């Protein structure tokens, strides 16, 4: 007689998921910030496209949802200049503290931060921003439609939303290989349609339809090739181990020795992307935008 593992039978709980996500980012905040130079290089082209599609320019008011340590918030702040503003929001107070400090160090007085659930943007004033951006954050929202509707609520008529997500798993093996190994070793079920996760918005059609359903028009979706380039596969593993909260969340049911074994297997799997010229992990991003 077959038996069902208790982890596979557990129903997804959005409240618990967000609580765990917040806790993971509270812990990973410093590491994510330390890897800022790599993040800027890796995500730089997609970030510029996100801001371009969002029509971010001088004197604009920008809302950054799930801003993290705020590297893209600072990029937006430089674009809007002293006459504009950027409000960086996130679930994690620790990571927002780093965003605030980074803005101060850069001499950017037009950046503010606010601890805020990205699904509760209705708490912000209506029609108070020209553009809303979100860089690889909304993929982890349990209710992505609600988040987009909240973004639309904050926008002025004609305002833009502009987002970055990962493309499909097979185009992001630097991340999908670790995810598949952890899923197998931790005996986790495959994600159900509509559940949050790194590749939950990896289908351009799904992403476009979601923006349309949220009330946006003139929706565009573009792809950006964004390989992760570091010196070695071991460095990429260190990057993911230190700063990818989603992976730690998936590993949480395993004890310390089991987790170490999983990371060793991940390192072996990622070795295939290392050459004499360095490590280049396959990654493709989607940049989507729509108009209120």
C-alpha positions in Angstrom: 0.0 0.0 0.0 1.4 3.4 -0.9 1.7 6.1 1.7 1.6 9.9 1.3 4.3 12.0 2.8 2.9 14.6 5.2 4.7 17.4 3.4 3.1 16.5 0.1 -0.3 16.5 1.7 -0.1 19.9 3.4 -2.2 22.6 1.8 -0.6 25.8 0.9 -1.1 28.5 3.4 -0.5 32.1 2.1 -0.4 33.6 5.6 2.3 31.2 6.8 4.2 31.5 3.5 4.4 35.3 3.9 5.5 34.9 7.6 8.2 32.5 6.6 9.3 34.7 3.7 9.6 37.7 5.9 11.6 35.8 8.4 14.0 34.5 5.7 14.6 38.0 4.4 15.1 39.4 7.8 17.9 36.9 8.1 19.3 37.1 4.6 19.2 41.0 4.4 22.9 41.6 5.1 24.0 38.9 2.7 21.8 40.2 -0.1 23.2 43.6 0.5 26.8 42.3 0.4 26.2 40.8 -3.0 24.9 44.2 -4.3 27.7 44.7 -6.9 26.9 41.3 -8.5 23.2 42.1 -8.4 23.8 45.4 -10.1 25.8 43.8 -12.9 23.6 40.7 -13.3 20.2 42.6 -13.3 21.5 45.9 -14.6 20.3 45.6 -18.2 16.8 44.4 -17.2 16.6 47.1 -14.6 17.3 49.8 -17.1 14.6 48.3 -19.4 12.2 48.2 -16.6 12.7 51.9 -15.9 12.5 52.7 -19.7 9.2 50.8 -20.1 7.9 52.5 -17.0 8.8 55.9 -18.5 10.7 56.8 -15.4 12.1 60.3 -15.8 12.8 63.6 -14.2 10.6 64.7 -11.3 8.6 61.4 -11.3 7.2 59.8 -8.2 8.1 56.1 -8.2 6.9 53.3 -5.9 9.2 50.3 -5.6 7.4 47.2 -4.4 9.4 44.4 -2.8 12.4 46.6 -3.1 14.9 44.5 -1.1 18.1 46.3 -0.4 17.1 49.0 -2.9 19.8 48.8 -5.6 17.1 49.4 -8.3 15.5 52.1 -6.1 18.7 54.1 -6.1 18.9 53.7 -9.9 15.3 55.1 -10.2 16.2 57.9 -7.8 19.0 59.1 -10.0 16.7 59.1 -12.9 14.0 61.2 -11.3 16.5 63.6 -9.8 16.0 65.9 -6.7 12.6 66.9 -7.9 11.3 63.4 -7.9 10.8 60.7 -5.2 11.2 57.0 -4.7 9.3 55.1 -2.0 10.9 51.7 -1.4 8.6 49.1 0.3 9.2 45.6 1.5 8.1 43.1 4.1 11.5 43.0 5.7 12.5 45.9 8.0 16.1 44.7 8.1 16.5 44.9 4.3 14.8 48.3 4.2 17.3 49.6 6.8 20.0 48.7 4.3 18.2 50.4 1.5 17.9 53.6 3.6 21.6 53.5 4.5 22.6 52.9 0.8 20.6 55.9 -0.2 22.2 58.1 2.4 25.6 56.9 1.5 24.9 57.8 -2.2 23.6 61.2 -1.2 20.1 60.5 -2.5 17.7 62.4 -0.3 14.8 61.6 -2.5 14.5 57.9 -1.4 12.1 57.0 1.4 11.4 53.5 2.8 8.3 51.9 4.2 7.7 48.4 5.7 4.6 47.3 3.7 3.1 44.1 2.4 3.0 44.3 -1.4 -0.6 42.9 -1.3 -1.8 45.8 0.8 -1.0 48.8 -1.4 -4.5 50.0 -0.9 -3.2 51.5 2.3 -1.3 54.1 0.2 -3.0 57.1 -1.3 -4.7 56.7 -4.6 -3.1 58.2 -7.7 0.0 59.2 -5.8 2.7 57.7 -8.1 3.7 58.0 -11.7 5.3 54.6 -11.9 5.3 51.4 -9.9 8.3 49.0 -10.3 9.0 45.6 -8.8 12.2 43.6 -9.5 11.9 39.8 -9.1 9.7 40.3 -6.1 6.1 39.8 -7.2 6.8 36.2 -8.2 6.7 35.4 -4.4 3.3 37.0 -3.8 0.6 34.5 -3.0 -2.1 36.9 -4.5 -0.4 38.4 -7.5 -3.6 39.8 -9.0 -4.4 41.7 -5.7 -0.9 43.1 -5.7 -1.2 44.4 -9.3 -4.6 45.9 -8.5 -3.1 47.6 -5.5 -0.3 49.0 -7.8 -2.9 50.3 -10.2 -4.7 52.0 -7.3 -1.6 54.0 -6.5 -1.0 55.2 -10.1 -2.1 58.4 -11.7 -4.2 58.0 -14.9 -1.7 57.1 -17.6 0.8 55.9 -15.0 2.9 52.8 -15.7 3.6 49.6 -13.9 6.9 47.8 -14.8 8.0 44.4 -13.5 10.9 42.0 -13.8 10.3 38.2 -13.4 12.3 35.1 -14.2 11.4 33.4 -17.5 10.7 29.6 -17.5 12.7 27.2 -15.4 14.5 25.6 -18.3 15.9 29.1 -19.2 17.1 29.7 -15.7 19.2 26.6 -14.8 21.4 28.6 -12.4 18.3 28.7 -10.2 16.1 25.9 -11.4 18.7 23.2 -10.9 19.1 24.0 -7.2 15.3 24.2 -6.9 14.8 20.8 -8.5 17.5 19.2 -6.3 16.0 20.6 -3.1 12.5 19.7 -4.1 13.6 16.1 -4.7 15.7 15.8 -1.6 13.2 17.4 0.7 10.3 15.4 -0.9 8.4 18.5 -1.8 5.5 18.4 -4.2 5.5 20.3 -7.5 4.0 23.8 -7.1 0.4 24.1 -8.1 -0.8 26.6 -10.7 -1.2 30.0 -9.0 1.2 29.3 -6.2 4.1 31.8 -5.7 7.6 30.8 -6.6 10.6 31.9 -8.8 9.0 30.7 -12.0 5.4 31.4 -11.3 5.3 34.2 -13.9 7.8 32.6 -16.3 5.3 32.3 -19.1 5.0 35.6 -21.1 1.4 34.9 -21.9 0.5 34.3 -18.3 2.3 37.5 -17.3 0.6 39.5 -20.0 -2.9 38.1 -19.1 -2.3 38.8 -15.4 -1.5 42.5 -16.1 -4.6 42.8 -18.4 -6.8 41.1 -15.8 -5.6 43.7 -13.2 -6.9 46.5 -15.5 -3.7 47.5 -17.3 -3.7 48.3 -21.1 -0.9 48.5 -23.7 0.8 45.5 -22.0 4.2 44.6 -23.3 6.5 41.7 -22.3 10.2 41.5 -23.3 12.9 39.0 -22.6 16.4 39.8 -21.5 19.3 37.4 -21.5 21.0 37.8 -18.1 23.5 35.1 -17.4 25.0 35.0 -13.9 28.7 35.6 -14.4 31.1 34.9 -11.5 34.6 33.3 -11.2 33.5 29.8 -10.2 30.5 27.5 -9.7 31.4 27.5 -6.0 31.0 31.3 -5.9 27.6 31.0 -7.5 26.6 28.4 -4.9 27.8 30.8 -2.1 25.8 33.6 -3.6 22.6 31.5 -3.7 23.3 29.9 -0.3 23.8 33.2 1.4 21.1 35.3 -0.2 18.3 33.3 -1.8 15.7 33.1 0.9 13.4 30.9 -1.3 15.9 28.1 -1.3 16.3 28.2 2.5 12.5 28.1 2.9 12.4 24.9 0.8 15.3 23.4 2.8 13.7 24.1 6.2 12.4 20.6 6.8 15.9 19.1 6.6 18.5 18.9 9.4 21.8 20.6 9.1 23.8 17.6 7.8 21.1 16.9 5.2 21.2 20.6 4.1 25.0 20.4 3.7 24.6 17.3 1.5 22.1 19.1 -0.7 24.4 22.1 -1.2 27.2 19.7 -2.2 24.9 18.1 -4.8 23.9 21.6 -6.1 27.6 22.5 -6.4 28.2 19.4 -8.5 25.2 20.2 -10.7 26.3 23.7 -11.4 29.9 22.7 -12.2 28.7 22.1 -15.8 28.5 25.9 -16.3 32.1 26.6 -15.3 34.8 26.9 -18.0 38.3 28.2 -18.1 36.9 31.6 -18.6 34.7 31.5 -15.5 31.2 30.5 -14.5 28.2 31.6 -16.6 24.9 30.4 -15.3 22.0 30.5 -17.7 19.3 33.1 -16.8 16.6 34.8 -18.8 14.4 37.5 -17.4 11.0 38.9 -18.5 10.3 42.6 -18.3 6.6 43.5 -18.5 4.9 46.9 -18.4 1.3 48.2 -18.6 -0.6 51.5 -18.5 -3.4 52.6 -16.2 
